[in-house]
Each structure stands twice: as C-alpha cells, then as structure tokens.
Amino acid sequence: MSSPTAAPAPASTAKGGVVGALSTLDRFLPVWIGLAMAAGLLLGRLVPGLNSALEAVKIGEISLPIALGLLLMMYPVLAKVRYDRLGTVTGDRRLLIASLVLNWILGPALMFALAWLLLPDLPEYRTGLIIVGLARCIAMVLIWNDLACGDREAAAVLVAINSIFQVVAFGLLGWFYLDLLPTWLGLGQGSALRVSAWDIARYVLIFLGIPLAAGYLSRRLGERTRGRTWYEERFLPRIGPVALYGLLFTIVILFALQGQTITSRPGDVARIALPLLAYFALMWGGSFLAGRAIGLTYERTTTLAFTAAGNNFELAIAVAVGVFGVTSGQALAGVVGPLIEVPVLVALVYVSLAARRLFPTVPVPPASQGSAHA
C-alpha cells in the first residue's frame, strides 16, 4: 500500500494488514493531530498577542503561515502523482460525472438544507456554513486520499476540475443559495455574497497551482536526471513526511488563530459542529456507496468519497472574512469547518481502509488502474 510517508508495501498487506503497514507517523496520526490541536489552543490562549501577530503576516486576505503549511502539505503528494497516467482518469466518465454531481449539486444543497434545519435561529453561522459547502476541496483531501490508499492520479484530476468549477461557479452558487433560494422558499431575506472570480482564481493558483507545478517539475526533472527507480524509491520516501508535518503545522496555526474564540464560545462551536458532522458523514458515506454502486474500484471509490466530502476551508474563511469581517459569525463558522473536518476525515480514513475488503480482490489491469496501491 502507499501513504504519504511510506513507500508501497507488498501486496500481501492488502488482505488485512493495511493499517498495520502504515508508518509509525501515519499510524498514530489521530494522536499527532490531537496534540497539534491542543498545542494550537494553548498557544492561542497563553501567548499574548500571538493571534494579532499571526494575522498581521498576510498578503491581502491570505495568511502566510497557513499558506506555507498548505504548500508543504500538498507538494509531496503531488510529487508522487504519475502524470503519465492521467489519461486513464480523464477517460473514466463514471468517476468524472459522479464527482461533478456530488460536488456541485448535492454537496452545496445538502449543506444548505442542514444549515437551515439545524441553525434556523443563527443566520450568521448558517451563512458561514453555506459558504463552507460552496467551497469544494483542493488541499487536505490529497492527504486523506493518500492515507486511505486512494487513486492519486484520480485525486489530482478531480481536484483540478473542482478548482476550475470553483472559479466559474462559486459566486453564482453563492448568489443562488444565500440570496435567491431563501427568498423563493419564503425563509426570509437573503444575504448578498460579493466575491470576484479573480479573487477565487488567485486562491486556486496559490494553493493548487504552486504545489502542482512543483510536483510536476519534480517528477519530470527527477526521472529525467536520475531515473524513475531513484525518484520513487529514494526521493519520494525522503520528502514524504513533509506532507504530514505541513498538515500538523497548519492545524497548530489554525487553532492558535482562533483559540481564544473557540474556548470562550464553546456553545456556539457545538452548534456549528452539529451540521458539519452530519454533512461530512452523509457526503462521505453517500459518495462511497455511490462509487461502489457504479462499479468503481476501491481506489477510485475512496478518491470520489474524500473529494466529495472535503472542503476548501482556506477559500471559505477568506471569503467570510473579506465579506463579513474577521469577528463575524460567518468567519467563526468558516474556522470551525476545518476544526471539525480534520478529525472526522481522519477517522473516515480508517473506515475506508476497513471497508476495502468489500471490494473485489481481483487485480485491476494496469491500463485501467490509476494508482499503484496494493
């Protein structure tokens, strides 16, 4: 199998030793994430002025510490992608159509329904959650997919497609779900969401374009100068742990930025967390079952599920802060999003690995298999 920090294991691990074949760092990931959350909360509470200092280190609405963590997190995963195999993904219409439907029709509609159902009396939090639902995945999903032995090439393609749709559709869907639809349904006055396509494109270019270009160039130059064997057996294992270090660094920064708010308003955080928990469980579970039903392999079913359940939290937070202000309820809802998403999707990595036995064990021919997992 493969994970962000370990080279592929022998095929004998596929029948039950999948979790056991994870590296020590991967196997205890929930522990490291819990410690990172605690460290961030403590830093935010105990270090005077840390929040203001971190907020000051930004370009526009982009936090440089968070950007650094995300770039470190995404680069090793994208460096592992076999770009010569992307054609096997783009030809899989079942995967592409299912992903588009789940991400751009069902996902936003589900978050809208849950937000109105569970937060009818809290319009600011409700709006913030709807924005989270509109911001489809481009970053952390690559980590969860890799840990769960999903199809790396498929994840790269789906993330790229989501990014293109995000630039085109985010503003339009924001108007539909926040302004037009509530009025149509008689739910009250809608909220205007003014965000330009250029602003969204800038976030996509930074958080996806930079690590994607770096990963692609690494593989091309590495294989050309030293060969594929050296690249995959020597270089990739060496940079692999950087992905999880970047993830943990990002979590510490996120919790440090919002530690005061989170610990001083636990009731509000709990209210926001409830629809998020329902959303992640329903989106991931429904997508996983859909992938199995339409006959996708385990690897592509897993990729479909994680790309459908994950969200682009950095875009959601930036939009909420830029439109409604840093102290707004919408911004708090955006921040709580990844704080709930991270532990939930880590847990779903283990659920996914356990569900691997539900798929046929007959080897998939190389021509149609987009990943080299066991």
C-alpha positions in Angstrom: 0.0 0.0 0.0 1.1 3.6 0.0 0.8 6.5 2.3 2.3 10.0 2.4 5.3 8.8 4.4 5.9 5.3 3.3 6.8 3.6 0.1 4.4 1.0 -1.4 4.2 -2.2 0.7 4.0 -5.7 -0.6 0.7 -6.9 -1.9 0.3 -9.3 1.0 -0.7 -6.4 3.2 -3.8 -5.8 1.2 -5.9 -8.5 2.9 -5.9 -7.2 6.4 -2.7 -5.6 7.3 -3.4 -2.3 5.6 -3.5 -0.2 8.8 -0.6 -2.2 10.2 1.5 -1.4 7.2 1.3 2.3 7.8 4.4 4.0 9.0 4.6 5.0 12.7 3.9 8.6 11.8 0.8 7.6 9.8 -0.5 5.0 12.3 -0.6 7.5 15.2 -1.9 10.4 13.1 -5.0 10.9 15.3 -2.7 11.3 18.2 -0.5 13.8 16.5 -3.5 15.8 15.3 -4.9 15.8 18.8 -1.6 17.1 20.1 -1.5 19.7 17.4 -5.0 20.9 18.2 -4.1 21.2 21.9 -0.8 23.0 21.2 -2.6 25.5 19.0 -5.3 26.2 21.6 -2.7 26.6 24.3 -0.6 28.9 22.2 -3.6 31.0 21.3 -4.7 31.3 25.0 -1.3 31.6 26.7 0.9 33.7 24.4 -0.2 37.4 24.5 -0.6 39.0 21.1 0.0 35.8 19.1 -3.3 36.0 17.3 -2.6 39.6 16.2 1.0 38.7 15.2 -0.2 35.8 13.0 -3.0 37.8 11.5 -0.5 40.5 10.6 1.6 38.1 8.5 -0.5 38.0 5.4 -0.8 39.3 1.8 -4.3 40.6 1.2 -6.5 38.0 3.0 -4.0 35.2 2.6 -2.4 34.1 5.8 1.3 33.4 5.0 1.7 30.8 7.8 -1.4 28.9 6.7 -0.3 29.2 3.1 3.2 27.8 4.0 1.6 24.9 5.8 -0.7 24.1 2.9 2.1 24.2 0.3 4.3 22.0 2.4 1.4 19.6 2.8 0.4 19.4 -0.8 3.8 19.3 -2.6 4.9 15.8 -1.6 1.6 14.3 -2.5 1.6 16.0 -5.9 5.2 15.0 -6.5 4.1 11.3 -6.2 1.4 11.6 -8.9 2.2 9.6 -12.0 1.3 12.3 -14.5 1.7 9.9 -17.4 -1.3 8.0 -16.1 -3.8 10.9 -16.0 -5.3 9.8 -19.3 -6.8 6.7 -17.6 -8.7 9.0 -15.2 -10.0 11.5 -17.7 -11.4 8.6 -19.7 -13.4 7.3 -16.7 -16.8 9.0 -17.3 -18.4 7.3 -14.4 -15.9 8.9 -12.0 -16.0 12.3 -13.5 -19.7 12.6 -13.8 -20.3 11.3 -10.3 -17.7 13.7 -8.9 -19.3 16.7 -10.6 -22.8 15.8 -9.4 -21.7 15.2 -5.8 -19.5 18.3 -5.6 -21.6 20.9 -7.4 -25.2 19.7 -7.0 -25.6 17.5 -4.0 -22.9 18.9 -1.7 -24.0 22.6 -1.7 -27.7 21.6 -1.5 -27.0 19.3 1.5 -25.1 21.9 3.4 -27.9 24.5 2.7 -30.5 22.1 4.0 -28.6 21.1 7.1 -27.7 24.8 7.9 -31.3 25.9 7.7 -32.6 22.8 9.5 -30.2 22.9 12.5 -29.4 26.6 12.7 -32.7 28.3 11.9 -32.1 30.9 14.7 -28.5 31.7 13.9 -28.3 33.4 10.5 -24.6 34.4 10.7 -23.4 30.8 11.4 -25.9 29.5 8.9 -24.5 31.7 6.2 -20.9 30.8 7.1 -21.7 27.1 6.8 -23.3 27.5 3.4 -20.1 29.3 2.2 -18.1 26.3 3.5 -20.4 24.0 1.5 -19.8 26.0 -1.7 -16.0 25.9 -1.3 -15.1 22.5 -2.8 -11.9 20.6 -1.9 -8.4 21.4 -3.3 -6.0 20.9 -0.4 -6.2 18.5 2.5 -8.2 16.0 0.5 -5.0 14.9 -1.1 -3.6 13.8 2.3 -6.8 11.9 3.3 -6.9 10.2 -0.1 -3.3 9.1 0.1 -3.6 7.8 3.6 -6.7 5.8 2.6 -4.8 4.3 -0.4 -7.0 6.1 -2.9 -6.0 6.8 -6.5 -3.5 9.7 -6.6 -3.9 10.4 -10.3 -7.7 10.5 -9.9 -7.4 12.8 -6.9 -5.2 15.2 -8.9 -7.6 15.3 -11.8 -10.7 15.8 -9.6 -9.1 18.5 -7.6 -8.1 20.3 -10.8 -11.7 20.0 -12.1 -13.1 21.3 -8.8 -10.7 24.2 -9.0 -11.9 25.2 -12.5 -15.5 24.9 -11.5 -14.8 26.9 -8.3 -13.6 29.9 -10.3 -16.6 29.8 -12.5 -19.4 28.7 -10.2 -18.6 29.9 -6.6 -20.0 33.4 -7.0 -23.1 32.2 -8.9 -23.9 29.5 -6.4 -23.3 31.9 -3.5 -26.0 34.2 -5.0 -28.3 31.3 -5.6 -28.0 29.7 -2.1 -27.6 32.8 0.0 -29.9 35.3 -1.8 -32.3 33.8 -4.3 -33.3 30.4 -2.9 -34.1 31.6 0.7 -36.4 34.2 -0.9 -38.1 31.6 -3.2 -38.7 29.3 -0.2 -40.1 32.0 2.0 -37.3 31.7 4.5 -36.6 35.4 4.8 -34.3 38.0 3.4 -31.2 36.5 1.8 -27.5 37.5 2.3 -25.6 39.0 -0.5 -22.2 37.4 -1.3 -19.9 39.7 -3.3 -16.8 37.9 -4.3 -15.0 38.2 -7.7 -13.9 35.3 -9.9 -10.4 36.8 -9.9 -10.2 36.6 -6.1 -11.2 32.9 -6.2 -8.8 32.2 -9.1 -6.0 33.8 -7.0 -6.6 31.4 -4.2 -6.7 28.4 -6.6 -3.5 29.5 -8.3 -1.7 29.9 -4.9 -3.0 26.8 -3.1 -3.1 24.4 -6.1 -1.1 25.9 -8.9 2.2 26.4 -7.0 2.4 22.9 -5.4 1.0 21.3 -8.6 3.7 22.9 -10.7 6.4 22.0 -8.2 5.2 18.4 -8.0 5.1 18.0 -11.8 8.5 19.5 -12.3 10.0 17.4 -9.5 8.9 14.2 -11.2 9.8 15.3 -14.7 13.3 16.5 -13.7 13.9 13.8 -11.2 13.1 11.0 -13.6 15.0 12.6 -16.4 18.2 13.1 -14.5 18.2 10.2 -12.1 15.6 7.7 -13.4 12.2 6.5 -12.1 13.7 3.9 -9.7 15.7 6.6 -7.9 12.8 9.0 -7.9 10.3 6.6 -6.4 12.5 4.6 -4.1 14.9 7.3 -2.8 13.5 10.8 -3.4 9.8 10.3 -2.6 10.3 8.5 0.8 12.6 11.3 1.8 10.1 14.1 1.1 7.0 12.1 2.2 6.9 13.1 5.9 6.9 16.7 4.9 3.2 16.4 3.9 2.1 15.4 7.4 4.5 18.0 9.0 2.8 20.6 6.9 -0.6 19.3 8.0 0.3 19.4 11.7 1.8 22.9 11.3 -1.4 24.2 9.6 -3.6 22.7 12.4 -1.5 24.4 15.1 -1.7 27.8 13.3 -5.5 27.5 12.7 -6.1 26.6 16.4 -3.7 29.3 17.6 -5.5 31.9 15.5 -8.9 31.0 16.9 -8.0 29.5 20.2 -9.5 32.4 22.2 -12.7 32.4 20.3 -13.1 28.6 20.4 -12.6 28.3 24.1 -14.6 31.3 25.1 -17.7 30.3 22.9 -18.0 26.5 23.3 -21.7 26.6 22.9 -21.6 28.3 19.6 -18.8 26.0 18.4 -21.0 23.0 19.3 -24.0 24.4 17.4 -21.8 24.9 14.3 -20.2 21.5 14.7 -23.5 19.6 14.6 -24.5 20.3 10.9 -20.8 19.9 9.9 -20.7 16.4 11.5 -23.9 15.4 9.7 -22.6 16.9 6.4 -19.2 15.1 6.4 -20.8 11.7 7.4 -23.6 11.9 4.8 -21.3 13.2 2.0 -18.6 10.7 2.5 -20.9 7.7 3.2 -23.2 8.5 0.3 -20.3 9.1 -2.1 -18.5 5.8 -1.0 -21.7 3.9 -1.6 -22.3 5.6 -4.9 -18.8 4.7 -6.1 -19.3 1.1 -5.1 -22.7 1.0 -6.8 -21.5 2.3 -10.1 -18.6 -0.3 -10.2 -15.6 1.9 -9.4 -12.5 0.2 -7.9 -11.7 0.7 -4.2 -9.0 3.3 -5.1 -11.4 5.4 -7.2 -14.3 5.0 -4.8 -12.2 6.3 -2.0 -11.0 9.2 -4.1 -14.6 10.0 -5.0 -15.7 9.9 -1.4 -12.9 12.1 0.0 -13.1 14.7 -2.8 -16.8 15.0 -2.3 -16.7 15.3 1.5 -13.7 17.6 1.7 -14.0 21.4 1.5 -11.7 24.3 0.6 -11.6 25.8 4.0 -9.0 28.4 3.2 -11.2 29.9 0.5 -14.3 29.7 2.8 -12.5 31.5 5.6 -11.1 34.2 3.2 -14.5 34.9 1.7 -16.2 35.0 5.1 -13.6 37.4 6.5 -13.4 39.5 3.4 -17.2 40.0 3.0 -18.5 39.9 6.6 -15.4 40.8 8.8 -12.9 38.9 10.9 -15.1 39.0 14.0 -18.3 37.9 12.3 -20.3 34.8 13.0 -19.7 33.8 9.3 -16.0 33.9 9.9 -16.3 31.8 13.0 -18.3 29.2 11.1 -15.7 29.1 8.4 -12.9 28.5 11.0 -14.9 25.8 12.8 -15.2 24.0 9.5 -11.7 22.6 9.3 -11.5 22.0 13.0 -14.3 19.5 12.6 -13.3 18.3 9.2 -9.8 17.3 10.2 -10.6 14.7 13.0 -13.7 13.4 11.2 -12.0 12.7 7.9 -9.0 11.2 9.7 -11.5 8.8 11.3 -13.0 8.1 7.9 -9.6 7.2 6.6 -9.7 4.2 8.9 -13.3 3.5 8.0 -12.3 3.5 4.3 -9.4 1.1 4.9 -11.7 -1.3 6.9 -14.2 -1.2 4.0 -11.6 -2.2 1.5 -12.5 -5.9 2.0 -15.9 -5.1 0.4 -14.3 -4.7 -3.0 -13.2 -7.5 -5.4 -9.6 -8.6 -4.8 -9.0 -9.5 -8.5 -6.1 -7.3 -9.7 -7.1 -4.5 -12.0 -5.2 -4.4 -15.3 -2.5 -1.7 -15.4 -4.2 0.1 -18.4 -7.3 0.9 -16.3 -5.7 1.2 -12.8 -4.8 4.8 -12.0 -2.8 4.1 -8.8 -0.1 1.7 -7.8 -1.5 0.7 -4.4 -1.6 -2.9 -3.3 
